[in-house]
Amino acid sequence: MSKMEIYIIVAVILVIVWIFLYTKFWTNNSENKIWWTVLSSSIELSDLQKRVKEAKKEEWFGMKNCNELIVQYYKKAIDRTPTKEFVVTDKKIITEITNNLNTLPKNWDMFIEFTWGVKYIRLTFFCENNKNYSASFYWSRLQSPKTSFYMNQKEWEKNVLDIVDKLISEN
């Protein structure tokens, strides 16, 4: 067998493996469309993770009368389980965060492509009439419901992050 034939066989095997992996994992129609959810199906979710996953979420403009906030902190966005997670029931803190988030304009400046190694914080709000809202910070930047970000960090974004960082350090 010549070297060229060996290269062709190896290339064909690699293509077949790639097609298998692509169809098996990367085209998974899971809710968050991240391929590792198939691989992590055996991971036991905590009670808070189950509540966050099961909560039907609305866009978070106009949140009001929220009674509970679940904060999930991941050292890296790729992590399957949060480094820290806790529940906040202090209405004053929740109201301060929601008031800042409710000032958001609908149009955002840009898309940012981050690596999965950045810090990730997910806030899930449980409000009146079974309305739930979720907000995410990647690398200290708030992501809009349409997955875009502001070019420069705004004051309300910094205010929310300061409150959340303080909560994370205290818990």
CORMO-V495598 format. One record per backbone hydrogen bond with DSSP energy under -1.0 kcal/mol. NH is the residue of the N-H (numbers start at 1). CO is the residue of the C=O. If there is no record, write none. Layout:
nh->NH co->CO
nh->NH co->CO
//
This chain:
nh->6 co->2
nh->7 co->3
nh->8 co->4
nh->9 co->5
nh->10 co->6
nh->11 co->7
nh->12 co->8
nh->13 co->9
nh->14 co->10
nh->15 co->11
nh->16 co->12
nh->17 co->13
nh->18 co->14
nh->19 co->15
nh->20 co->16
nh->21 co->17
nh->22 co->18
nh->23 co->19
nh->24 co->20
nh->25 co->21
nh->26 co->21
nh->27 co->22
nh->28 co->25
nh->37 co->34
nh->38 co->35
nh->40 co->36
nh->41 co->38
nh->43 co->40
nh->50 co->46
nh->51 co->47
nh->52 co->48
nh->53 co->49
nh->54 co->50
nh->55 co->51
nh->58 co->132
nh->67 co->126
nh->68 co->126
nh->69 co->88
nh->70 co->124
nh->71 co->86
nh->72 co->122
nh->73 co->84
nh->74 co->120
nh->77 co->118
nh->78 co->116
nh->79 co->76
nh->83 co->73
nh->84 co->73
nh->86 co->71
nh->88 co->69
nh->94 co->90
nh->95 co->91
nh->96 co->92
nh->97 co->93
nh->98 co->94
nh->99 co->95
nh->100 co->96
nh->101 co->97
nh->102 co->98
nh->103 co->100
nh->104 co->101
nh->110 co->149
nh->118 co->115
nh->120 co->74
nh->121 co->137
nh->122 co->72
nh->123 co->135
nh->124 co->70
nh->125 co->133
nh->126 co->68
nh->127 co->131
nh->128 co->65
nh->131 co->128
nh->133 co->125
nh->135 co->123
nh->137 co->121
nh->138 co->141
nh->139 co->119
nh->141 co->138
nh->143 co->136
nh->144 co->148
nh->147 co->144
nh->149 co->110
nh->158 co->154
nh->159 co->155
nh->160 co->156
nh->161 co->157
nh->162 co->158
nh->163 co->159
nh->164 co->160
nh->165 co->161
nh->166 co->162
nh->167 co->163
nh->168 co->164
nh->169 co->165
nh->170 co->166
nh->171 co->167
//
